[in-house]
Amino acid sequence: MGAVVRAAEGDAQPAECFDRAHNTCGIVRACRLKGMLGEAVEAFNAVLDQYTLADLVANRSALARILLPG
């Protein structure tokens, strides 16, 4: 799932400083938030990477009842 999300959404950029081309943050050199957010993004991706598309639809019957009523 991680590869699917990254392909659809691109690399996570939780703050302006993650975008080198458009970063105008004045405190980027001293800020510690970027490191923390970077660590959080890595953890988010690591969780998604533990799952497959098959895991996402393992409950097909329940999904079908919701998405295809009647």
N, C-alpha and C positions, 0 to 999 in steps of 0.2 A: 504494500500500500504506500510505503514511503516514496517509491519511484513514481507511482501514479500521481500522488499529490504534488511532488516536486515538478513533474512534467506539466501538470495542469496549472499550477500556481506559480512556478518559478521558485527561486531560492527565497526563503523567508527573510524579510527585511523589517524587523520590528521597530526600527528607528531610522531616522535620516542618515545617521553615521554609517550605516551598512551599505549605502549607495555612494561609492567613491565619486562617481561622476556628478552627483547633485548635492553632495554634503556641504552645508554651509554652517554647521554647528561650530561655534566659537570655542567650545571647551573640549573638543574631541581628543586632544592630546593628553588631557588630565582626567578625563571622565572614566569612571570604572563601570558605568552602566552597560557599555557596549560589551564588555567581557561577560558580564552576568547574563545579558540577553543572548549573547552568542552561545553560552553554555545551555541556556534554556532551549534554544532552537535545536541544538544538537540532541538534547534529551527528547524533545518532541519528535524529531526525525528517527531517533533510535527506537522509540515506541512504535511508530508507524511501520518501520522496517521489520518488526517482529510479526506482522500480519500480512496475509495475502488477500487478493480479491475473493478467493474462495471462502476465506474466513468471514468476509463481509456479508456474503449471501448464504451462509450456512443455514439460515432460518428461512429458506425460500417459501415454505408454506405460509408462515406468518406474514411475510412481506407481501405475498400474493393476495392474501385476504384483505390487507390494508390498501394495497395499490390497485387491485382489480376486483372491487366489490361486485357482488351480484353474479 
